[in-house]
Amino acid sequence: MRALNIVALVLCALVPSIACAAQDRGMATTWVYQATSMLDSVTDYLSNRIEVSGNSSQNDDRSAGQLALSGNGIIWSRHELGLRFRDAASRKKGEGEQSLALRYAMPLIGNQLQLEIEESEFRGVLNELGQQRDISGNRNFYRLTATRSLGSVLGLDMDQVIRHTGSTRSVYEESEWVRDSSHQLSSVGLKCSSVQELYGGLRASTQLTAVGGMEYQSTEHAEGETEHRTQFHRVELAALLQKQVMEWRLDLGGRYQFAPEDLPGSERITVVGSALMSGFNGQSVTSTEGGWLRLDAASPSWAIPFASRFQSSLSLSVMRGWAPDETDNDQRLSAVSAGEISLNIHSERFRANMTVGRLLDSGRTDVVVPSAPDVALSVQMGI
């Protein structure tokens, strides 16, 4: 009997603790379930609004990589956020640059505002009097753009664009300070655009832009400080024709710009350079007046055998650019021509491009036809 009493006392002591442990396990399970559900909800919410991507490109001289994050409507609708880290290097010139950029856009009282901020560091080699000197520096950049619709007149959509840009730059040679420079540019522009569907499935887009503004530059160095203010005006006309032919997409586009006086570097038109097409072997030409014409042909996508998740396509491009040759006393319009072919492989979150570009001919003394084409491989992945 005494033994039974002892067993009963032990059970009375253990049962409450076992019940409490079971209750704690139940509460922990509930908490884990709620946390998991909340995490899944946040993941589903952000997956439709945030995209992380990266790409890398390389040719026989230059390599570049980029990692970017973009978001749309994360907290408020129509608010856009972008972050970008970029790293680029040139083996032939011994140059390199790293940059981190932020972009934020939002609507405000009938305007579309966009703020861009970028910080970068660069390095390179300066060849002077037969000697090489290492140079380095940093650059801070910002740009604020406000776009406002002015309505439609005679089928033309009219927009007013106000932009202010500022940057500071410090340069060092062999780790010794050389100069600090500051640059500011303010402009007001009127943009008229039109899109029309023509006969036979032809689609035409035109845009006319008139811009006027003021530029301020200052440079501080060991000998003192210099300042410079200038006003500028320019007019730009752009047009694009698009058509589907046997499932191929054909685009014929062009742009031409003219100005009564010299323009700041950011307002000049590029007629030769990697921003337009590969094949220029690092050469570039910008001009106050000039233009280019480009024809693009893109094939339909087809499935890759034994890899049904991937699609492939082919792109062909040719272009011709014109600008006055500043090395010529008469400054006649001189032209260059280039061609490019690209093989594209893509899936839902993957894209790879192999591009071969070549400068075909040059009527300019400052642009030389290279002996070999540019070959570049670019890979982009979304996370």
C-alpha positions in Angstrom: 0.0 0.0 0.0 2.8 2.3 0.9 4.4 1.7 -2.5 1.2 2.6 -4.3 1.1 5.9 -2.4 4.6 6.7 -3.4 3.8 5.9 -7.1 0.7 8.1 -6.9 2.7 11.0 -5.5 5.3 10.7 -8.2 2.6 10.7 -10.9 1.0 13.7 -9.4 4.3 15.5 -9.6 5.0 14.5 -13.2 1.7 14.9 -14.9 1.5 18.7 -14.5 5.0 19.1 -15.9 4.2 16.8 -18.8 1.1 18.7 -19.5 3.0 22.0 -19.4 5.6 20.7 -21.7 3.0 19.5 -24.2 1.3 22.9 -24.0 4.7 24.6 -24.6 5.3 22.4 -27.6 1.9 23.3 -28.9 2.6 27.0 -28.5 6.0 26.7 -30.2 4.4 24.8 -33.1 1.8 27.6 -33.4 4.5 30.3 -33.3 6.6 28.5 -36.0 3.5 28.1 -38.2 2.6 31.8 -37.8 6.2 32.9 -38.5 6.4 30.7 -41.5 3.0 32.0 -42.8 4.2 35.6 -42.4 7.5 34.8 -44.1 5.7 33.2 -47.0 3.3 36.2 -47.3 6.3 38.7 -47.3 8.1 36.5 -49.9 5.0 36.4 -52.1 4.5 40.2 -51.7 8.1 41.1 -52.6 8.6 38.5 -55.3 6.1 40.4 -57.5 7.8 43.7 -56.8 11.5 43.1 -56.5 13.9 41.7 -59.1 17.5 41.0 -58.6 19.7 40.5 -61.7 23.3 40.4 -62.7 25.2 40.4 -65.9 28.8 40.1 -67.1 30.4 40.9 -70.4 33.9 40.4 -71.8 35.8 41.0 -75.0 39.5 40.9 -76.0 40.1 44.2 -74.1 37.3 45.1 -71.7 35.4 43.1 -69.0 32.5 44.4 -67.0 30.1 43.1 -64.4 26.9 44.4 -62.9 24.6 43.5 -60.1 21.2 45.3 -59.9 18.1 45.4 -57.7 14.9 47.0 -59.0 11.6 47.4 -57.2 8.2 48.7 -58.2 5.4 49.5 -55.7 7.2 48.1 -52.7 5.5 50.5 -50.2 3.5 52.9 -52.5 2.2 52.3 -55.9 4.0 53.8 -58.9 7.1 54.3 -56.8 10.2 52.8 -58.4 13.5 51.9 -56.7 16.8 50.8 -58.3 20.2 49.9 -57.0 23.2 49.0 -59.2 26.8 48.0 -58.6 29.1 48.0 -61.5 32.8 47.0 -62.0 34.6 47.5 -65.3 38.3 47.2 -66.4 40.3 47.6 -69.5 43.4 45.5 -69.9 45.0 47.4 -72.8 44.6 50.9 -71.2 45.1 49.8 -67.6 41.9 51.5 -66.6 39.2 50.4 -64.1 36.1 51.7 -62.4 33.7 50.7 -59.7 30.4 52.5 -59.1 27.3 52.2 -56.9 24.1 54.0 -58.1 20.7 54.6 -56.6 17.6 55.6 -58.6 14.2 56.5 -57.2 11.1 57.6 -59.2 7.6 58.7 -58.1 4.6 60.8 -59.2 4.1 64.1 -57.5 1.3 66.7 -58.2 1.0 65.8 -61.9 4.8 65.4 -62.4 7.0 62.3 -62.7 10.1 62.9 -60.5 13.3 60.8 -60.8 16.4 61.1 -58.6 19.6 59.4 -59.5 22.7 59.3 -57.3 26.0 57.6 -58.1 29.4 57.3 -56.4 32.4 55.9 -58.3 36.1 55.3 -58.0 38.4 55.0 -61.0 42.0 54.3 -61.8 44.2 54.5 -64.9 47.6 55.2 -66.4 48.7 58.6 -67.8 51.4 58.6 -70.5 53.2 61.9 -70.5 56.6 62.8 -71.9 57.5 59.1 -72.2 56.7 58.3 -68.6 53.8 56.5 -67.1 52.0 57.8 -64.0 49.3 56.1 -62.1 46.1 58.2 -61.7 43.1 57.6 -59.5 40.1 59.5 -58.2 36.5 59.5 -57.2 33.4 61.0 -58.6 30.0 61.9 -57.0 27.0 62.5 -59.3 23.3 63.3 -59.0 20.5 64.1 -61.4 17.0 65.3 -60.7 14.4 65.1 -63.5 10.8 66.3 -63.5 8.6 65.4 -66.4 5.1 66.9 -66.9 2.5 66.1 -69.6 1.2 69.2 -71.4 -1.5 67.3 -73.2 -2.0 66.4 -76.9 -2.1 68.8 -79.9 -2.8 67.6 -83.4 -2.0 64.0 -82.4 1.3 65.0 -80.8 1.9 64.2 -77.1 3.7 67.1 -75.5 5.8 66.8 -72.4 7.9 69.4 -70.5 11.2 68.1 -69.1 13.2 70.0 -66.4 16.5 68.5 -65.4 19.3 69.5 -63.1 22.6 67.6 -62.9 25.6 68.0 -60.6 28.9 66.2 -60.1 32.2 66.6 -58.2 35.4 64.9 -59.2 38.8 64.5 -57.5 42.0 63.4 -59.3 45.2 62.1 -57.9 48.5 61.2 -59.5 50.8 58.8 -57.7 48.5 59.3 -54.6 49.1 63.1 -54.7 46.2 65.4 -55.1 46.1 67.2 -58.5 42.7 68.9 -58.8 39.1 69.1 -57.8 36.4 69.9 -60.3 32.7 70.7 -60.0 30.1 70.6 -62.8 26.4 71.7 -62.8 24.0 71.7 -65.7 20.4 72.9 -65.7 18.0 72.5 -68.7 14.4 72.9 -69.7 13.1 70.9 -72.7 9.9 70.4 -74.7 9.3 67.0 -76.2 6.7 66.2 -78.8 6.1 62.6 -79.7 3.7 60.6 -81.9 3.0 56.9 -82.6 1.0 55.9 -85.7 -0.1 52.6 -87.1 0.4 52.8 -90.9 -0.7 50.6 -93.8 0.5 47.0 -94.0 1.3 46.6 -90.3 3.9 49.3 -90.3 4.4 51.2 -87.0 6.0 54.7 -87.0 7.3 56.6 -84.0 8.6 60.1 -84.1 10.0 62.5 -81.5 11.1 66.1 -81.6 13.0 67.6 -78.7 14.1 71.2 -78.1 16.4 71.9 -75.1 17.9 75.0 -73.7 20.0 75.4 -70.6 23.1 76.6 -68.7 26.3 74.9 -67.7 28.6 75.9 -64.9 32.1 74.4 -64.4 34.8 75.1 -61.8 38.3 73.6 -61.3 40.6 74.0 -58.3 44.2 73.1 -58.6 47.6 74.1 -57.1 47.9 77.2 -59.4 44.4 78.5 -58.4 40.8 78.2 -59.5 38.9 78.7 -62.7 35.2 79.1 -63.5 33.2 78.9 -66.7 29.5 79.5 -67.5 27.9 78.9 -70.8 24.4 78.7 -72.3 23.4 76.1 -74.9 20.5 75.2 -77.2 19.9 72.1 -79.3 17.2 70.4 -81.3 17.0 66.7 -81.8 14.8 64.6 -84.2 14.3 60.8 -83.7 12.2 58.4 -85.8 11.6 54.6 -85.8 9.8 52.3 -88.3 8.8 48.8 -87.1 7.4 45.9 -89.1 7.0 42.1 -88.8 8.1 40.2 -91.9 7.8 36.4 -91.9 8.0 36.5 -88.1 11.2 38.6 -88.2 11.0 41.9 -86.5 12.6 44.7 -88.5 13.4 48.1 -87.0 14.7 51.1 -89.0 15.6 54.0 -86.7 17.6 57.1 -86.8 18.5 60.3 -84.9 19.9 63.7 -85.9 20.8 66.7 -83.8 22.0 70.2 -84.5 22.9 73.2 -82.4 23.9 76.8 -83.0 26.9 76.6 -80.6 29.1 74.1 -78.8 27.4 71.8 -76.3 28.4 70.3 -73.0 29.6 66.7 -73.2 26.4 65.2 -71.8 24.4 67.0 -74.5 26.5 66.0 -77.5 25.2 63.2 -79.7 27.2 60.0 -80.0 27.8 58.8 -83.6 30.6 56.3 -82.9 30.9 54.2 -79.8 30.0 51.0 -77.9 26.8 52.6 -76.7 25.5 52.3 -80.3 27.1 49.0 -81.5 30.1 46.8 -80.9 33.0 46.7 -83.3 34.5 50.2 -82.8 37.4 48.7 -80.7 37.0 51.3 -77.9 36.9 54.3 -80.3 34.1 56.9 -79.8 33.0 60.2 -81.4 30.6 62.7 -80.0 29.5 65.9 -81.8 27.4 69.0 -81.5 25.8 68.2 -84.8 25.4 64.8 -86.4 23.3 61.7 -86.5 23.0 58.0 -87.3 20.8 55.5 -89.1 20.4 51.9 -87.9 18.7 48.8 -89.3 18.0 45.9 -86.9 16.6 42.5 -87.7 15.6 40.0 -85.0 14.6 36.4 -85.8 11.8 34.5 -84.0 12.8 32.4 -81.0 13.2 28.6 -81.5 13.7 25.9 -78.9 17.2 24.4 -78.4 17.3 20.6 -79.0 17.6 18.6 -75.8 17.1 21.8 -73.7 13.5 22.7 -74.0 13.7 25.3 -71.2 16.0 27.5 -73.4 15.1 29.5 -76.4 17.5 31.0 -78.9 17.3 33.8 -81.5 19.5 35.7 -83.9 20.0 39.5 -84.3 21.6 41.4 -87.2 22.4 45.1 -87.2 24.0 47.6 -89.5 24.5 51.3 -88.8 26.0 54.4 -90.3 26.9 57.6 -88.4 27.7 61.1 -89.6 29.4 64.0 -87.9 31.7 66.9 -88.8 35.4 65.8 -88.7 37.0 68.3 -86.3 40.4 67.3 -87.4 39.5 68.5 -90.9 39.8 72.3 -91.6 36.6 72.2 -93.6 34.8 70.2 -90.9 32.9 68.2 -93.6 30.4 65.6 -92.5 32.3 62.3 -92.4 30.7 58.9 -92.1 31.5 55.5 -90.5 29.7 52.2 -91.0 29.5 49.1 -88.7 27.8 45.8 -88.5 26.9 43.4 -85.7 25.6 39.8 -85.4 24.4 38.4 -82.1 23.3 34.9 -80.9 20.9 35.1 -78.0 20.0 32.2 -75.6 17.4 32.9 -72.9 15.0 31.3 -70.4 12.8 32.7 -67.8 15.6 34.2 -65.6 18.7 33.7 -67.8 20.0 35.4 -70.8 23.3 34.9 -72.7 24.5 36.8 -75.7 27.5 36.3 -77.9 28.1 39.3 -80.1 30.5 39.9 -83.0 30.8 43.4 -84.3 33.1 45.1 -86.8 33.7 48.6 -88.1 33.2 48.2 -91.9 34.5 51.5 -93.2 35.5 55.0 -92.0 35.7 58.3 -93.8 37.1 60.0 -90.6 40.7 60.6 -89.8 40.1 60.0 -86.0 38.4 56.6 -86.5 40.6 53.7 -87.7 39.2 50.4 -89.0 40.6 47.7 -86.7 42.3 44.6 -88.0 40.0 42.2 -86.1 36.3 42.3 -85.0 35.1 42.8 -81.4 33.9 39.6 -79.8 31.9 39.9 -76.6 30.1 37.4 -74.3 27.4 38.7 -72.0 25.6 36.6 -69.3 22.6 38.0 -67.3 20.8 36.1 -64.5 17.8 37.0 -62.4 17.5 35.8 -58.9 
